Amino acid sequence: MCSTSSRFVFALTLVSCGARSEIRQGGATIDASSPVDASTDAPPSDAQPPPPVDAQPPPPPLDAQPPDPTPDLVWYRLDETTGTTAHDSTSHHYDVTNLGGVAWGDGATFDGATCGEVNVDPRFRVPPITMTAWLTPVVRSDESINDYALAPFPPNAVSGDVPGLGGYALGLDVWTDGGGGAALAVEAGIDANVSYHSLDGPFASGVRHFAAVVMNASNATVWVDGAFFQTVSADVAPSSQPVPLHLGCHNDDGGYGSKRFYRGGMRDVRVYTSALDASVIASLYAHGPV
């Protein structure tokens, strides 16, 4: 049985029937015991928030990127602080020893009378090969001493030369005697086809340069400070024997006199058994020495 009460003059009637209540307004009936649907104006329950505009962290600055690619033959960072050994950072561990005349600091500084040597993989004579190094020549005055067959200087910083057999080599010298000059020296040739090149350039004493040489079977492309410098001829044949690698001198031939030694700073020396392209060489220069 239902009880009825009226409280408003405009015919709003509340009718109670046990547990059920109704609101009658005019001719319409509303079940007042039912819960209110609160979801009528709410968004769907499966709606997802919009993704952030940029969910990825920004890339690190250029100088925080590791140099790429990693050398696969030798890599001398020359970041030692004491001792007489330059450690190879590749898995080969072709460490160069007997560097007693080297001063350590911002790389290795060679005194013009010190050379270290290690036998490395024969692939050092199998083209293509890329050699790179940061070199800071220090002025010298022995250009006119025993010109031998190479004037002004043989490539004497990083060298795989064998007397009488040739090889790959790279050097940078600045001198005052004989009229003075500055040149990047490159060797690319084996046996009777040794090819030496002395390339004049705007090099100065105490100024660091990034030198790179990409050597193929018939030519060598030289890059300085990340930019193309010159292409020279080369004539290379593979070797099946271990190849000596020198830091700080051209080879063991005393006929060159003091000119066979490098004088100046050196850092981040690399040898790859591949031909690096222009973009990689430019990025290595932009990164700076390691």
C-alpha atoms as a printed R data frame, in Angstrom:
    type eleno elety resid chain resno       x       y       z
1   ATOM     1    CA   MET     A     1   0.000   0.000   0.000
2   ATOM     2    CA   CYS     A     2   1.304   3.403  -0.928
3   ATOM     3    CA   SER     A     3   1.181   6.603   1.064
4   ATOM     4    CA   THR     A     4   0.953   9.919  -0.707
5   ATOM     5    CA   SER     A     5   2.101  13.344   0.409
6   ATOM     6    CA   SER     A     6   1.955  16.590  -1.510
7   ATOM     7    CA   ARG     A     7   4.212  19.473  -0.567
8   ATOM     8    CA   PHE     A     8   4.205  21.703  -3.619
9   ATOM     9    CA   VAL     A     9   1.386  23.501  -5.258
10  ATOM    10    CA   PHE     A    10   2.448  22.575  -8.787
11  ATOM    11    CA   ALA     A    11   1.461  18.863  -8.485
12  ATOM    12    CA   LEU     A    12   4.786  17.289  -7.478
13  ATOM    13    CA   THR     A    13   3.723  14.162  -5.594
14  ATOM    14    CA   LEU     A    14   5.957  11.719  -3.701
15  ATOM    15    CA   VAL     A    15   4.509   8.225  -3.547
16  ATOM    16    CA   SER     A    16   6.138   5.627  -1.228
17  ATOM    17    CA   CYS     A    17   5.412   1.954  -1.932
18  ATOM    18    CA   GLY     A    18   7.520  -0.139   0.420
19  ATOM    19    CA   ALA     A    19  11.159   0.127  -0.653
20  ATOM    20    CA   ARG     A    20  10.242   1.813  -3.909
21  ATOM    21    CA   SER     A    21   9.670   5.538  -4.215
22  ATOM    22    CA   GLU     A    22   8.273   7.384  -7.194
23  ATOM    23    CA   ILE     A    23   8.093  11.020  -8.033
24  ATOM    24    CA   ARG     A    24   5.069  11.924 -10.019
25  ATOM    25    CA   GLN     A    25   5.155  15.200 -11.845
26  ATOM    26    CA   GLY     A    26   2.138  15.772 -13.917
27  ATOM    27    CA   GLY     A    27   1.544  12.538 -15.883
28  ATOM    28    CA   ALA     A    28   5.160  11.357 -15.767
29  ATOM    29    CA   THR     A    29   6.590   8.933 -13.236
30  ATOM    30    CA   ILE     A    30  10.303   8.900 -12.166
31  ATOM    31    CA   ASP     A    31  11.797   6.040 -10.149
32  ATOM    32    CA   ALA     A    32  13.549   7.908  -7.343
33  ATOM    33    CA   SER     A    33  15.199   4.765  -5.940
34  ATOM    34    CA   SER     A    34  17.365   4.263  -9.057
35  ATOM    35    CA   PRO     A    35  20.893   5.762  -8.937
36  ATOM    36    CA   VAL     A    36  21.651   8.761 -11.054
37  ATOM    37    CA   ASP     A    37  23.674   7.934 -14.193
38  ATOM    38    CA   ALA     A    38  26.749  10.046 -13.571
39  ATOM    39    CA   SER     A    39  28.410   8.934 -16.789
40  ATOM    40    CA   THR     A    40  26.051  10.801 -19.080
41  ATOM    41    CA   ASP     A    41  28.428  13.756 -19.529
42  ATOM    42    CA   ALA     A    42  31.745  11.948 -18.729
43  ATOM    43    CA   PRO     A    43  34.217  10.793 -21.440
44  ATOM    44    CA   PRO     A    44  34.283   7.097 -22.381
45  ATOM    45    CA   SER     A    45  36.077   4.915 -19.840
46  ATOM    46    CA   ASP     A    46  38.549   3.648 -22.478
47  ATOM    47    CA   ALA     A    47  39.655   7.117 -23.584
48  ATOM    48    CA   GLN     A    48  43.484   7.550 -23.496
49  ATOM    49    CA   PRO     A    49  45.350  10.799 -22.817
50  ATOM    50    CA   PRO     A    50  47.055  12.242 -25.914
51  ATOM    51    CA   PRO     A    51  50.717  11.250 -26.295
52  ATOM    52    CA   PRO     A    52  53.363  13.854 -25.479
53  ATOM    53    CA   VAL     A    53  54.565  15.930 -28.380
54  ATOM    54    CA   ASP     A    54  58.179  14.713 -27.985
55  ATOM    55    CA   ALA     A    55  58.584  11.564 -25.906
56  ATOM    56    CA   GLN     A    56  62.261  11.095 -26.899
57  ATOM    57    CA   PRO     A    57  65.123  12.810 -25.060
58  ATOM    58    CA   PRO     A    58  67.098  15.253 -27.191
59  ATOM    59    CA   PRO     A    59  70.335  13.848 -28.702
60  ATOM    60    CA   PRO     A    60  73.566  14.664 -26.870
61  ATOM    61    CA   PRO     A    61  75.765  17.423 -28.272
62  ATOM    62    CA   LEU     A    62  78.225  16.526 -31.030
63  ATOM    63    CA   ASP     A    63  81.249  16.472 -28.743
64  ATOM    64    CA   ALA     A    64  79.561  13.819 -26.573
65  ATOM    65    CA   GLN     A    65  79.152  11.370 -29.448
66  ATOM    66    CA   PRO     A    66  81.756   8.603 -29.724
67  ATOM    67    CA   PRO     A    67  83.838   8.723 -32.887
68  ATOM    68    CA   ASP     A    68  82.599   6.306 -35.500
69  ATOM    69    CA   PRO     A    69  83.679   3.904 -36.814
70  ATOM    70    CA   THR     A    70  86.120   2.318 -34.384
71  ATOM    71    CA   PRO     A    71  89.513   1.503 -35.956
72  ATOM    72    CA   ASP     A    72  89.950  -2.193 -36.690
73  ATOM    73    CA   LEU     A    73  93.755  -2.402 -37.133
74  ATOM    74    CA   VAL     A    74  95.435  -0.019 -34.686
75  ATOM    75    CA   TRP     A    75  94.318   2.900 -32.515
76  ATOM    76    CA   TYR     A    76  96.822   4.875 -30.474
77  ATOM    77    CA   ARG     A    77  94.980   7.449 -28.392
78  ATOM    78    CA   LEU     A    78  98.339   8.623 -26.991
79  ATOM    79    CA   ASP     A    79  96.648   9.676 -23.779
80  ATOM    80    CA   GLU     A    80  99.278   8.147 -21.515
81  ATOM    81    CA   THR     A    81 100.791  10.347 -18.832
82  ATOM    82    CA   THR     A    82 104.010   8.459 -18.054
83  ATOM    83    CA   GLY     A    83 106.124   5.607 -19.351
84  ATOM    84    CA   THR     A    84 107.621   4.654 -22.712
85  ATOM    85    CA   THR     A    85 104.712   2.695 -24.242
86  ATOM    86    CA   ALA     A    86 101.870   3.812 -26.522
87  ATOM    87    CA   HIS     A    87  98.991   1.418 -26.000
88  ATOM    88    CA   ASP     A    88  96.851   0.121 -28.848
89  ATOM    89    CA   SER     A    89  93.132   0.432 -27.988
90  ATOM    90    CA   THR     A    90  92.015  -2.278 -30.442
91  ATOM    91    CA   SER     A    91  91.717  -5.937 -29.506
92  ATOM    92    CA   HIS     A    92  95.060  -6.613 -31.252
93  ATOM    93    CA   HIS     A    93  97.078  -4.771 -28.585
94  ATOM    94    CA   TYR     A    94  99.842  -3.713 -30.964
95  ATOM    95    CA   ASP     A    95 101.542  -1.613 -28.291
96  ATOM    96    CA   VAL     A    96 104.482   0.550 -29.397
97  ATOM    97    CA   THR     A    97 107.362   0.515 -26.929
98  ATOM    98    CA   ASN     A    98 110.767   2.206 -26.502
99  ATOM    99    CA   LEU     A    99 109.370   5.745 -26.645
100 ATOM   100    CA   GLY     A   100 111.910   7.032 -24.170
101 ATOM   101    CA   GLY     A   101 112.226  10.472 -25.751
102 ATOM   102    CA   VAL     A   102 108.500  11.232 -25.746
103 ATOM   103    CA   ALA     A   103 106.973  13.843 -23.448
104 ATOM   104    CA   TRP     A   104 103.379  13.080 -22.400
105 ATOM   105    CA   GLY     A   105 100.739  15.713 -21.958
106 ATOM   106    CA   ASP     A   106  98.198  16.677 -24.588
107 ATOM   107    CA   GLY     A   107  99.134  13.561 -26.540
108 ATOM   108    CA   ALA     A   108 102.746  12.580 -27.216
109 ATOM   109    CA   THR     A   109 105.447  15.094 -28.131
110 ATOM   110    CA   PHE     A   110 108.329  13.653 -30.129
111 ATOM   111    CA   ASP     A   111 111.748  15.234 -29.831
112 ATOM   112    CA   GLY     A   112 113.013  14.561 -33.357
113 ATOM   113    CA   ALA     A   113 115.216  11.659 -32.251
114 ATOM   114    CA   THR     A   114 112.743   9.050 -30.880
115 ATOM   115    CA   CYS     A   115 110.998   6.215 -32.662
116 ATOM   116    CA   GLY     A   116 108.910   3.262 -31.504
117 ATOM   117    CA   GLU     A   117 108.107   0.171 -33.559
118 ATOM   118    CA   VAL     A   118 105.791  -2.847 -33.484
119 ATOM   119    CA   ASN     A   119 105.014  -5.578 -36.016
120 ATOM   120    CA   VAL     A   120 101.369  -5.485 -37.042
121 ATOM   121    CA   ASP     A   121  98.989  -7.496 -39.184
122 ATOM   122    CA   PRO     A   122  99.931  -7.872 -42.899
123 ATOM   123    CA   ARG     A   123  96.606  -6.236 -43.722
124 ATOM   124    CA   PHE     A   124  98.483  -2.971 -43.157
125 ATOM   125    CA   ARG     A   125  99.694  -3.444 -46.736
126 ATOM   126    CA   VAL     A   126  96.430  -4.613 -48.278
127 ATOM   127    CA   PRO     A   127  94.442  -1.765 -49.831
128 ATOM   128    CA   PRO     A   128  92.201  -0.073 -49.055
129 ATOM   129    CA   ILE     A   129  93.776   1.472 -45.970
130 ATOM   130    CA   THR     A   130  92.895   4.677 -44.125
131 ATOM   131    CA   MET     A   131  95.394   6.388 -41.830
132 ATOM   132    CA   THR     A   132  94.438   9.342 -39.655
133 ATOM   133    CA   ALA     A   133  96.361  11.363 -37.071
134 ATOM   134    CA   TRP     A   134  96.300  14.688 -35.260
135 ATOM   135    CA   LEU     A   135  99.728  16.246 -35.819
136 ATOM   136    CA   THR     A   136 101.286  19.411 -34.390
137 ATOM   137    CA   PRO     A   137 104.648  19.983 -36.098
138 ATOM   138    CA   VAL     A   138 107.406  21.887 -34.320
139 ATOM   139    CA   VAL     A   139 109.764  23.914 -36.474
140 ATOM   140    CA   ARG     A   140 113.101  22.291 -37.283
141 ATOM   141    CA   SER     A   141 116.276  23.265 -39.135
142 ATOM   142    CA   ASP     A   142 117.669  20.046 -40.601
143 ATOM   143    CA   GLU     A   143 116.031  20.088 -44.044
144 ATOM   144    CA   SER     A   144 119.363  20.648 -45.779
145 ATOM   145    CA   ILE     A   145 121.078  17.810 -43.901
146 ATOM   146    CA   ASN     A   146 121.508  14.756 -46.122
147 ATOM   147    CA   ASP     A   147 118.713  15.204 -48.607
148 ATOM   148    CA   TYR     A   148 119.028  11.528 -49.582
149 ATOM   149    CA   ALA     A   149 116.403  10.841 -52.255
150 ATOM   150    CA   LEU     A   150 113.592  12.590 -50.449
151 ATOM   151    CA   ALA     A   151 113.449  16.321 -50.023
152 ATOM   152    CA   PRO     A   152 112.451  17.987 -47.896
153 ATOM   153    CA   PHE     A   153 111.386  15.176 -45.505
154 ATOM   154    CA   PRO     A   154 110.166  11.583 -45.713
155 ATOM   155    CA   PRO     A   155 106.775  10.817 -44.146
156 ATOM   156    CA   ASN     A   156 108.028  10.377 -40.603
157 ATOM   157    CA   ALA     A   157 105.122  10.541 -38.121
158 ATOM   158    CA   VAL     A   158 103.224   7.263 -38.712
159 ATOM   159    CA   SER     A   159 104.920   4.817 -41.053
160 ATOM   160    CA   GLY     A   160 104.760   1.237 -42.252
161 ATOM   161    CA   ASP     A   161 107.802   1.637 -44.482
162 ATOM   162    CA   VAL     A   162 110.400  -1.101 -44.881
163 ATOM   163    CA   PRO     A   163 113.751  -0.012 -46.372
164 ATOM   164    CA   GLY     A   164 113.808  -1.133 -49.996
165 ATOM   165    CA   LEU     A   165 110.203  -2.327 -49.922
166 ATOM   166    CA   GLY     A   166 108.165   0.824 -49.315
167 ATOM   167    CA   GLY     A   167 104.799   0.876 -47.592
168 ATOM   168    CA   TYR     A   168 102.269   3.386 -46.261
169 ATOM   169    CA   ALA     A   169 103.383   6.460 -44.319
170 ATOM   170    CA   LEU     A   170 102.298   9.920 -43.212
171 ATOM   171    CA   GLY     A   171 104.206  12.912 -41.868
172 ATOM   172    CA   LEU     A   172 103.996  16.678 -41.357
173 ATOM   173    CA   ASP     A   173 107.020  18.961 -41.063
174 ATOM   174    CA   VAL     A   174 107.771  22.685 -40.814
175 ATOM   175    CA   TRP     A   175 111.341  23.887 -41.356
176 ATOM   176    CA   THR     A   176 113.368  27.086 -41.569
177 ATOM   177    CA   ASP     A   177 116.524  26.178 -43.479
178 ATOM   178    CA   GLY     A   178 116.787  25.869 -47.256
179 ATOM   179    CA   GLY     A   179 114.383  28.742 -47.681
180 ATOM   180    CA   GLY     A   180 111.901  27.326 -45.181
181 ATOM   181    CA   GLY     A   181 108.649  25.562 -45.841
182 ATOM   182    CA   ALA     A   182 105.910  23.300 -44.603
183 ATOM   183    CA   ALA     A   183 104.626  20.096 -46.152
184 ATOM   184    CA   LEU     A   184 102.509  17.031 -45.542
185 ATOM   185    CA   ALA     A   185 104.412  13.947 -46.711
186 ATOM   186    CA   VAL     A   186 102.676  10.784 -47.938
187 ATOM   187    CA   GLU     A   187 104.031   7.412 -49.052
188 ATOM   188    CA   ALA     A   188 101.873   4.873 -50.870
189 ATOM   189    CA   GLY     A   189 103.712   2.131 -52.695
190 ATOM   190    CA   ILE     A   190 105.428  -1.216 -52.398
191 ATOM   191    CA   ASP     A   191 108.724  -2.581 -53.777
192 ATOM   192    CA   ALA     A   192 109.857  -0.873 -56.983
193 ATOM   193    CA   ASN     A   193 106.672   1.180 -57.222
194 ATOM   194    CA   VAL     A   194 107.155   3.299 -54.119
195 ATOM   195    CA   SER     A   195 105.350   6.607 -54.483
196 ATOM   196    CA   TYR     A   196 106.429   9.550 -52.300
197 ATOM   197    CA   HIS     A   197 104.613  12.863 -52.243
198 ATOM   198    CA   SER     A   198 105.513  16.102 -50.474
199 ATOM   199    CA   LEU     A   199 102.444  18.340 -50.412
200 ATOM   200    CA   ASP     A   200 102.977  22.005 -49.549
201 ATOM   201    CA   GLY     A   201 100.282  23.648 -47.473
202 ATOM   202    CA   PRO     A   202  99.416  26.375 -44.956
203 ATOM   203    CA   PHE     A   203 100.978  24.519 -42.031
204 ATOM   204    CA   ALA     A   204 102.697  26.318 -39.176
205 ATOM   205    CA   SER     A   205 104.787  25.368 -36.186
206 ATOM   206    CA   GLY     A   206 102.700  24.653 -33.100
207 ATOM   207    CA   VAL     A   207  99.397  24.434 -34.995
208 ATOM   208    CA   ARG     A   208  97.509  21.132 -34.807
209 ATOM   209    CA   HIS     A   209  96.023  19.602 -37.951
210 ATOM   210    CA   PHE     A   210  93.931  16.532 -38.619
211 ATOM   211    CA   ALA     A   211  95.482  14.559 -41.483
212 ATOM   212    CA   ALA     A   212  93.784  11.611 -43.168
213 ATOM   213    CA   VAL     A   213  94.940   9.507 -46.104
214 ATOM   214    CA   VAL     A   214  92.700   6.998 -47.877
215 ATOM   215    CA   MET     A   215  94.896   4.642 -49.888
216 ATOM   216    CA   ASN     A   216  93.578   2.443 -52.680
217 ATOM   217    CA   ALA     A   217  95.440   0.292 -55.198
218 ATOM   218    CA   SER     A   218  96.038   3.167 -57.637
219 ATOM   219    CA   ASN     A   219  95.682   6.426 -55.696
220 ATOM   220    CA   ALA     A   220  95.746   8.062 -52.307
221 ATOM   221    CA   THR     A   221  93.290  10.784 -51.318
222 ATOM   222    CA   VAL     A   222  94.562  13.244 -48.735
223 ATOM   223    CA   TRP     A   223  92.302  15.184 -46.364
224 ATOM   224    CA   VAL     A   224  93.363  18.005 -44.042
225 ATOM   225    CA   ASP     A   225  91.123  19.266 -41.224
226 ATOM   226    CA   GLY     A   226  88.134  17.377 -42.578
227 ATOM   227    CA   ALA     A   227  88.332  18.832 -46.104
228 ATOM   228    CA   PHE     A   228  89.655  17.342 -49.343
229 ATOM   229    CA   PHE     A   229  93.274  18.367 -49.919
230 ATOM   230    CA   GLN     A   230  94.723  16.412 -52.826
231 ATOM   231    CA   THR     A   231  94.737  13.077 -54.667
232 ATOM   232    CA   VAL     A   232  98.117  11.513 -55.502
233 ATOM   233    CA   SER     A   233  99.206   8.364 -57.314
234 ATOM   234    CA   ALA     A   234  99.795   5.069 -55.518
235 ATOM   235    CA   ASP     A   235 100.866   1.591 -56.519
236 ATOM   236    CA   VAL     A   236 100.372  -0.968 -53.799
237 ATOM   237    CA   ALA     A   237 100.718  -4.724 -53.642
238 ATOM   238    CA   PRO     A   238  99.712  -6.863 -50.644
239 ATOM   239    CA   SER     A   239 102.276  -8.346 -48.279
240 ATOM   240    CA   SER     A   240 102.051 -11.747 -46.600
241 ATOM   241    CA   GLN     A   241 104.540 -10.866 -43.869
242 ATOM   242    CA   PRO     A   242 104.050  -8.914 -40.639
243 ATOM   243    CA   VAL     A   243 104.534  -5.221 -41.270
244 ATOM   244    CA   PRO     A   244 106.454  -2.886 -38.935
245 ATOM   245    CA   LEU     A   245 104.555   0.179 -37.801
246 ATOM   246    CA   HIS     A   246 106.614   3.133 -36.595
247 ATOM   247    CA   LEU     A   247 105.529   6.050 -34.468
248 ATOM   248    CA   GLY     A   248 107.902   8.998 -34.684
249 ATOM   249    CA   CYS     A   249 110.079   7.929 -37.609
250 ATOM   250    CA   HIS     A   250 109.985   6.849 -41.241
251 ATOM   251    CA   ASN     A   251 111.956   3.606 -40.891
252 ATOM   252    CA   ASP     A   252 115.221   2.187 -39.569
253 ATOM   253    CA   ASP     A   253 117.368   3.460 -42.463
254 ATOM   254    CA   GLY     A   254 120.069   5.720 -41.020
255 ATOM   255    CA   GLY     A   255 120.717   7.111 -44.484
256 ATOM   256    CA   TYR     A   256 117.983   9.639 -43.886
257 ATOM   257    CA   GLY     A   257 119.882  11.127 -40.973
258 ATOM   258    CA   SER     A   258 117.800  13.129 -38.504
259 ATOM   259    CA   LYS     A   259 115.160  13.771 -41.151
260 ATOM   260    CA   ARG     A   260 113.698  10.312 -40.711
261 ATOM   261    CA   PHE     A   261 112.410  11.354 -37.252
262 ATOM   262    CA   TYR     A   262 109.250  13.337 -36.552
263 ATOM   263    CA   ARG     A   263 109.405  16.449 -34.408
264 ATOM   264    CA   GLY     A   264 106.191  17.641 -32.788
265 ATOM   265    CA   GLY     A   265 102.963  16.565 -31.144
266 ATOM   266    CA   MET     A   266 100.822  13.573 -32.055
267 ATOM   267    CA   ARG     A   267  97.408  12.326 -30.886
268 ATOM   268    CA   ASP     A   268  94.682   9.854 -31.799
269 ATOM   269    CA   VAL     A   269  96.438   7.793 -34.480
270 ATOM   270    CA   ARG     A   270  94.182   5.327 -36.322
271 ATOM   271    CA   VAL     A   271  94.565   2.765 -39.101
272 ATOM   272    CA   TYR     A   272  91.512   1.212 -40.747
273 ATOM   273    CA   THR     A   273  91.432  -1.668 -43.217
274 ATOM   274    CA   SER     A   274  88.786   0.165 -45.227
275 ATOM   275    CA   ALA     A   275  88.361   3.372 -47.193
276 ATOM   276    CA   LEU     A   276  86.559   5.918 -45.018
277 ATOM   277    CA   ASP     A   277  84.289   8.221 -46.969
278 ATOM   278    CA   ALA     A   278  84.219  12.006 -46.868
279 ATOM   279    CA   SER     A   279  81.385  12.250 -44.338
280 ATOM   280    CA   VAL     A   280  83.135   9.999 -41.798
281 ATOM   281    CA   ILE     A   281  86.416  11.878 -42.152
282 ATOM   282    CA   ALA     A   282  84.579  15.170 -41.660
283 ATOM   283    CA   SER     A   283  82.852  13.827 -38.522
284 ATOM   284    CA   LEU     A   284  86.159  12.612 -37.063
285 ATOM   285    CA   TYR     A   285  87.591  16.085 -37.554
286 ATOM   286    CA   ALA     A   286  84.503  17.736 -36.062
287 ATOM   287    CA   HIS     A   287  84.672  15.457 -33.018
288 ATOM   288    CA   GLY     A   288  88.289  16.305 -32.311
289 ATOM   289    CA   PRO     A   289  91.013  14.045 -30.926
290 ATOM   290    CA   VAL     A   290  90.039  11.415 -28.380
